[in-house]
Amino acid sequence: MTLFDIKTYLDSLVDSFAALLDLELTVISAESTPLRRVCGTGFYRQERPEVLHNYWQHSYTNMCAEQNEPLVILDTSPYIQLLAEPDRKYFGPNYSILLYPIRTRENHVVGVIVLASFTDRQQQLLLSKKDRLMDYLALTSELISLKLEQEQLLAHTETMNQQLSAMNEAFENGVLFYSAAAGIQQINQRAKQFLHMDDSHISRILLAQTLQIARSADKAGRKITQEIFHSDNDHSYFLTIQALPLNNAGRDVVCIVMPFAKVQDSILQQGSQPAIADDDIVATSQAIQDLLGRVKTAAKHTSNVLILGESGTGKEMFARMIHANSDRKDGPFVTINCAAIPETLLESELFGYEEGSFTGARKGGRIGKFMLADRGTLFLDEIGDMPLYLQAKLLRVLQERKVDRLGGAAPVDVDVRIVAATNRNLEEMIRNREFRDDLYYRLSVIPFVIPPLRQRKEDVVALVKHFIAKYNTKLDKQIEGIQEDALNLLLAYDWPGNVRELENCLEYMMNFERTPRLTPASMPPKLFEQASRIVPPTGASIPSPGPSLRPLKQMLADYEAGLFSAFLQAHAGKPSLEAIDQFCAQLCISRATYYRKCQEAKLTSHN
């Protein structure tokens, strides 16, 4: 910002003061080389530019700017003598000047204001009142400096506003600036969109609720996050407002306007898991491959799905796959475990509530899972544990596609696809009057049954490989695979906890294994004990009942010898003390007993 940027203002200023004082004024910029005249009156307005351009280095103006001091030059003849003969005619014997530097707040000279006489009358006036005129120039110089500073601030403010507006428009969320004194100061396009500013009736209602939250935040002096809701004819509008008071003199409040789909991750942390791809469900069995094909086909439609299966079979993974392969994949995926939430809270979690609807209700109310899942998928896990009275309310929501919030005045429209899951026998529960048959038929439009792991043992091999790779990364290990005898033990086990139990077992083995391949010695003791009853370790044999049976004591000794031989083979005959201590702990024996049993095992093998 220079004096030339306020030239219009300076033109008016010098014209007014020249007429008032009956003297000539000029303002010269000192921020260029050579000096440049910004404006002037009388002779200065008519002067040829080259006069100042040619002699600026020797001018009194340059001296004033360099010294940063006012000057009173009553006799200008020394300067005039420096001029070329054609230029001297512009200055007569009555030419006297008063000069004053124009300074910034930092005392930097940006220009000089000059008051001059050209006639005898003007010179007499200047000489008689030079002290008062110098005071006048000092005030005028300060006035120009303040005007320049004001324009700089305005330009800076305008730039900042433009930058702020650009940033606001770049936000994915709506942004609204509210002032208690002046109302709405700024609002970006996103906020206009979310508040439906193109519909005066809807926007008036939503905007009123938003500003009420802003005023509450200003009064409380802290951030307030609150949901707003409005239902009109066949449409419902849900938003979350975060109001942050700036606690400044203007009592400004920044309001972030977000749709419910954006709030899902930050409030309930639903959908934070990545989408399920086809290869995320590890299985080679034909049963699961067929199931995956049917799941992906059903996912493309909107019919409700019921997933049945034992605990640990991966029901939620299949639910996420249905969502990821549906037309709703860009919408929210919201889960609720009906068995994990107390019965007294389950209704409010599902349907939400209005502020003040019951004692202890959160200020501003709460969004229910159905409202959060609008235009997405709601996964009702452990649906068999839902109490009967809530089953009736759930059935009504499925039929009418409307949700009654606790304490709400009107139902809220929702567009939700339901995927439910349970490990219980719902048909038996219906016979025992523990589950509504009409709800069962609503939920099980498309039923899927996930077979337990014990019925698809071929998947164990693929899962073991998958979990070894997973926990190599997670635990920073380098396990290459699993020994055959250890794999045989895993294949023999029934896995009542299904895939979840197998994963826990592999994670346990990966933590304790000290060799390049997983061995029976690193298995959880309880699982090892149960599996060993079915498949003996390498070197041991359990004969079938018959005439060839030997004495029990001898059979047990052989089995024991095979157990210790398998351990020694797994460690190439030289296990570490840490591996020995771990093995002893699993068998609940001392180290002395271990060495004795190993010696007996060697003798038995030689015999």
Disulfide bonds with the S-S distance in Angstrom:
none
